[in-house]
Amino acid sequence: MSGKSLGQTMLVGRIMGECRSEQKGPTDLFTSTPQVKKMAEIQQFNVPQSYRDTILKWNGWGYRDSFFAINKNGDVEFTGSRYEMSGQALPLLRPWFEQNLGIDLDYKTPSQPQQQFKVDPPNNNQVFIDFLRVHDIAYSNAPQHRVMRAHGHTVHDMMHLRYGKIPRYPDLIVWPKDESQVEKIVEAANRFNQALIPIGGGTSVSNALDCPLPEPRSIASIDMALMDHILWIDSQNLTCRAEAGIIGQTLEKELNAKGYTCGHEPDSIEFSSLGGWVSTRASGMKKNRYGNIEDLVVHLNFVTSKGLIQRQCQVPRLSSGPDLQHVILGSEGTLGVVTQVTLKIFPIPPVKRFGSLVFPNFNAGVAFFREVAKHRCQPASLRLVDNEQFIMGQAMKTENKGLWTGLKASASKMYVTWWKGFKVDEMVAATCVFEGSEEEVEQQERRLYALAEQFKGVVGGEENGRYGYRLTFAIAYLRDLGMEYSVLGESFETSVPWDKVLNLCRNVKQLIKREAKAAGVKYPVLASCRVTQVYDAGACVYFYFGFNSRGLDNSLEVYDRIETAARDEIIACGGSISHHHGIGKLRKQWMKGTVGTVGLDLLAAIKHELDPKNVFANANLIDLPSAKL
Ligand SMILES: Cc1cc2nc3c(=O)[nH]c(=O)nc-3n(C[C@H](O)[C@H](O)[C@H](O)COP(=O)(O)OP(=O)(O)OC[C@H]3O[C@@H](n4cnc5c(N)ncnc54)[C@H](O)[C@@H]3O)c2cc1C
């Protein structure tokens, strides 16, 4: 993937310089229903060809050329050439799918072809469209643009794309190229009764981008893809200012080229945007060293229906009443548009090293993590996978590489399983990323590994650690393979105090299996978790679950029942509604229990004050009392 200098791509959204304004993508293949052709003429102005339309899948995760497929030998293979795993076979993965989810290669549930995907006609607000034209703001109501901005990446989104249709599309897409154009769009929306939904990378996993069905107004999606530039880097104060549409990997790559990092690395960094991170209160895997997004944001600009919110000074901390930036962080597109963000940046650490540890069981691993938090000796990243994920990780070995490469010699494996008495169906693994100077990293390693010994931890080597983190990006593509064979899968997460981690993990996993069986699932069910973040007072736990829907005629209903029951169980076990995925429309039902009635009223009052006409009408976070609008 070739990098490009700033300025070269002023007119296109970029992922590592991959887009060209002249590129045409097969998204042109979407068809309009006959009504669209009759009722609504395609209206387009200055449409940029952004990465979203040219290199991303229309009905799944990630790059179009990268997916898991069954090759001619019957093995799973990862296509393309973008990832280390690309072009390689994973001979253990198919047996893993068969054993753990009961898939049968003869029973395929392929997606509908793109050409058959029908798009409803747009509800054009002509006066708003004319305004955009006069003010030189790019727009389109073409079906291919509307489909690509109508969803995030929940199971529902994928099921709609693969087998049905999206219940409601944005009627128009607008591409502001700077903050002043965003201000004009918001002003016009208020004047001409237009609803708006901002979209960054489109990686939402909370139905936050879905257009609400009851919304009677025309809905325009504000695609931030053109606002993707670093505006300045301040090496004195170690800050940078960037436009909110910049995609994580582009931001990081351009900072790296100048010797800096922003340190924020969510697993979705390849496709999620800076504005999206702020709007969802995102968390990155290296938060131990750099902090979560709320720790990294120094300052931001926010365009609301009432005008621009920005601080009058760019200082590191302020005592001036409640922090208004915390009203914006996590606002999920309900209050306005994040246009520019000043972030802390850091010199790239001279040394980055991976590491891994193996523990006899999950309890020992969690006890170790608790001790690490007490001693505050967590490296930049520290993750603990349970036995199910440990086994799954091994099943994703390519022909040449494996989780056990660090313990390559069979003598080492014997050391763990025979000499140390670990059981293969109980042992778990932790992976780490250490960053700093050579001395700092050595010291971090020594301290962590010495502590691990107290919990029977065995050092698994650097290569195993590296492998664990590399898998992160590939795992996101696995669901699409499962869906080809009737598997529905999802991940969800929570924040939980230390004393409740074990109980919560065990209960939620058991509940998922119980609920699936009760709902008629006839095949083995995947329920697995990992501890992904370490805090003084608790941890973030991240679950994967999946089941084979073969034979069920109400698979989405079954899925919803299990997911809802799992969230209820999480909350009953002392966990939270979310740690970093946010609320969207998916988890709204638990907001009252989370913030209380007074809290809900306060959120509604803020919404009413900033956006009295509910122009930002994505209906995330809370249901608005109609009297207030
Ligand atoms: C495979 C995968 C891995 C993930 N890993 C992580 C992870 O490690 N950590 C994590 O925190 N999350 C993760 N997520 C969730 C998701 O990536 C985050 O919520 C991310 O912050 C969303 O950013 P985005 O740019 O894609 O936002 P979008 O999906 O485009 O939008 C999300 C919400 O933010 C609003 N929004 C977007 N941009 C703006 C803006 N400029 N102004 C106002 N509102 C805006 C939208 O209206 C919407 O409500 C993951 C998701 C997937 C699919």
Ligand as a Chemical Component Dictionary entry (heavy atoms), coordinates in Angstrom:
data_LIG
# 
_chem_comp.id                   LIG 
_chem_comp.type                 NON-POLYMER 
_chem_comp.pdbx_formal_charge   0 
_chem_comp.three_letter_code    LIG 
# 
loop_
_chem_comp_atom.comp_id 
_chem_comp_atom.atom_id 
_chem_comp_atom.alt_atom_id 
_chem_comp_atom.type_symbol 
_chem_comp_atom.charge 
_chem_comp_atom.model_Cartn_x 
_chem_comp_atom.model_Cartn_y 
_chem_comp_atom.model_Cartn_z 
_chem_comp_atom.pdbx_ordinal 
LIG C1  C1  C 0 -13.961 -5.289 13.696 1  
LIG C2  C2  C 0 -14.259 -4.158 14.627 2  
LIG C3  C3  C 0 -13.361 -3.868 15.641 3  
LIG C4  C4  C 0 -13.624 -2.826 16.526 4  
LIG N1  N1  N 0 -12.724 -2.553 17.512 5  
LIG C5  C5  C 0 -12.924 -1.505 18.341 6  
LIG C6  C6  C 0 -11.975 -1.177 19.354 7  
LIG O1  O1  O 0 -10.940 -1.828 19.512 8  
LIG N2  N2  N 0 -12.228 -0.108 20.145 9  
LIG C7  C7  C 0 -13.350 0.646  19.991 10 
LIG O2  O2  O 0 -13.517 1.623  20.717 11 
LIG N3  N3  N 0 -14.279 0.342  19.060 12 
LIG C8  C8  C 0 -14.095 -0.693 18.222 13 
LIG N4  N4  N 0 -15.023 -0.994 17.261 14 
LIG C9  C9  C 0 -16.228 -0.168 17.120 15 
LIG C10 C10 C 0 -16.018 1.044  16.170 16 
LIG O3  O3  O 0 -14.907 0.849  15.352 17 
LIG C11 C11 C 0 -15.854 2.307  16.996 18 
LIG O4  O4  O 0 -17.086 2.612  17.612 19 
LIG C12 C12 C 0 -15.349 3.517  16.208 20 
LIG O5  O5  O 0 -14.988 4.518  17.112 21 
LIG C13 C13 C 0 -16.368 4.057  15.231 22 
LIG O6  O6  O 0 -15.705 4.976  14.387 23 
LIG P1  P1  P 0 -16.220 5.248  12.911 24 
LIG O7  O7  O 0 -15.419 6.332  12.340 25 
LIG O8  O8  O 0 -16.281 3.995  12.149 26 
LIG O9  O9  O 0 -17.680 5.787  13.226 27 
LIG P2  P2  P 0 -19.043 5.461  12.473 28 
LIG O10 O10 O 0 -19.315 4.011  12.554 29 
LIG O11 O11 O 0 -19.052 6.088  11.152 30 
LIG O12 O12 O 0 -20.078 6.238  13.417 31 
LIG C14 C14 C 0 -20.262 5.851  14.746 32 
LIG C15 C15 C 0 -21.128 6.921  15.437 33 
LIG O13 O13 O 0 -20.406 8.134  15.518 34 
LIG C16 C16 C 0 -21.077 9.181  14.802 35 
LIG N5  N5  N 0 -20.043 9.963  14.112 36 
LIG C17 C17 C 0 -19.067 9.502  13.291 37 
LIG N6  N6  N 0 -18.283 10.524 12.909 38 
LIG C18 C18 C 0 -18.777 11.651 13.485 39 
LIG C19 C19 C 0 -18.420 13.027 13.478 40 
LIG N7  N7  N 0 -17.368 13.475 12.802 41 
LIG N8  N8  N 0 -19.168 13.891 14.200 42 
LIG C20 C20 C 0 -20.238 13.465 14.907 43 
LIG N9  N9  N 0 -20.636 12.184 14.947 44 
LIG C21 C21 C 0 -19.907 11.294 14.255 45 
LIG C22 C22 C 0 -22.049 8.479  13.877 46 
LIG O14 O14 O 0 -23.178 9.276  13.611 47 
LIG C23 C23 C 0 -22.402 7.243  14.680 48 
LIG O15 O15 O 0 -23.402 7.547  15.611 49 
LIG C24 C24 C 0 -14.802 -2.055 16.379 50 
LIG C25 C25 C 0 -15.695 -2.341 15.336 51 
LIG C26 C26 C 0 -15.435 -3.387 14.475 52 
LIG C27 C27 C 0 -16.411 -3.686 13.370 53 
# 
loop_
_chem_comp_bond.comp_id 
_chem_comp_bond.atom_id_1 
_chem_comp_bond.atom_id_2 
_chem_comp_bond.value_order 
_chem_comp_bond.pdbx_ordinal 
LIG C1  C2  SING 1  
LIG C2  C3  SING 2  
LIG C2  C26 DOUB 3  
LIG C3  C4  DOUB 4  
LIG C4  N1  SING 5  
LIG C4  C24 SING 6  
LIG N1  C5  DOUB 7  
LIG C5  C6  SING 8  
LIG C5  C8  SING 9  
LIG C6  O1  DOUB 10 
LIG C6  N2  SING 11 
LIG N2  C7  SING 12 
LIG C7  O2  DOUB 13 
LIG C7  N3  SING 14 
LIG N3  C8  DOUB 15 
LIG C8  N4  SING 16 
LIG N4  C9  SING 17 
LIG N4  C24 SING 18 
LIG C9  C10 SING 19 
LIG C10 O3  SING 20 
LIG C10 C11 SING 21 
LIG C11 O4  SING 22 
LIG C11 C12 SING 23 
LIG C12 O5  SING 24 
LIG C12 C13 SING 25 
LIG C13 O6  SING 26 
LIG O6  P1  SING 27 
LIG P1  O7  DOUB 28 
LIG P1  O8  SING 29 
LIG P1  O9  SING 30 
LIG O9  P2  SING 31 
LIG P2  O10 DOUB 32 
LIG P2  O11 SING 33 
LIG P2  O12 SING 34 
LIG O12 C14 SING 35 
LIG C14 C15 SING 36 
LIG C15 O13 SING 37 
LIG C15 C23 SING 38 
LIG O13 C16 SING 39 
LIG C16 N5  SING 40 
LIG C16 C22 SING 41 
LIG N5  C17 SING 42 
LIG N5  C21 SING 43 
LIG C17 N6  DOUB 44 
LIG N6  C18 SING 45 
LIG C18 C19 SING 46 
LIG C18 C21 DOUB 47 
LIG C19 N7  SING 48 
LIG C19 N8  DOUB 49 
LIG N8  C20 SING 50 
LIG C20 N9  DOUB 51 
LIG N9  C21 SING 52 
LIG C22 O14 SING 53 
LIG C22 C23 SING 54 
LIG C23 O15 SING 55 
LIG C24 C25 DOUB 56 
LIG C25 C26 SING 57 
LIG C26 C27 SING 58 
# 
